[in-house]
Amino acid sequence: VGRAIYDDRLLFIPLNKIFWDRVLNRGLFYESLKYIDINLYKTIQDFIGLIKQKNEYIKNNKIQNINEINFDEIILYNKCKLSELDIYFTFPGYDINLKPDGDNILLTMNNIEEYINLIYDFIFFKGVNPLINSFKEGFNTNFDINKMQCFTSQEIEENICGSKEIKWEVNNLYENLNPEHGYTKQSKIFNDLIKFMCNLNDAQKKKFLIFSTGCSRLPIGGFKSLSPKLTVVKKYCE
């Protein structure tokens, strides 16, 4: 990836924007979960709502020692106790303990804060640190990855993978495609090709780009930024 940026080449490696935020040590919040797993994000949001109810109860009742209260009996989740859901301290969907002996520790309203913090830490830090460190080590053999700090995650992706914009207009194609060796801009076949390209759907446009450029996206700036320019030449049959 670093070498591709250095050489101004495109690679179709559309990495999650959170990946770049993590690599560049930018702030990550619970909101960032929705870019990785929307269902898990919604569940965590529900749990955060339960914590707010719990804190409100503690505040309103002026509770001094929260360890003496069984909040599972007081605050319900979808009309049932949280402990009745049989959720343990393992990463959802995987047989991975979030803490030692986590598969034997039941999630309750009394330990829900720790559970959410461990989920957050595993997704953004503990679970991916080896991968992040290896990526940075490889990238840094070309240039310091911290020099990418001035770019947003979207700008980095567009520089590596090309632009997501795939709106093709007749005038734009007419100006930036080069007819040569038997064709001119007035040639019927050249103009028919442009009309054909404009009528392709998004999936077909990606296939056309892979066939003609080797990448499913155009560089930032579209066809005018291609180097060399996309050229249409006349083929004479023997």
LINJO-V269700 format. One record per pair of residues at least 24 apart in sequence whose C-alpha atoms are under 6 Angstrom apart, sorted by the first residue. I is the first residue (numbers start at 1). J is the second residue. Records with the same first field share a line. If there is no record, write none. Layout:
I->J  J
This chain:
2->139  142
10->160  161
11->160  161
12->161
17->153
20->153
71->109
72->109
82->108
83->107  108
162->217  218  219  220
163->218  219  220
168->198
176->223  224
177->230  231
178->231
179->231  232  233
180->233
181->233  234
182->234
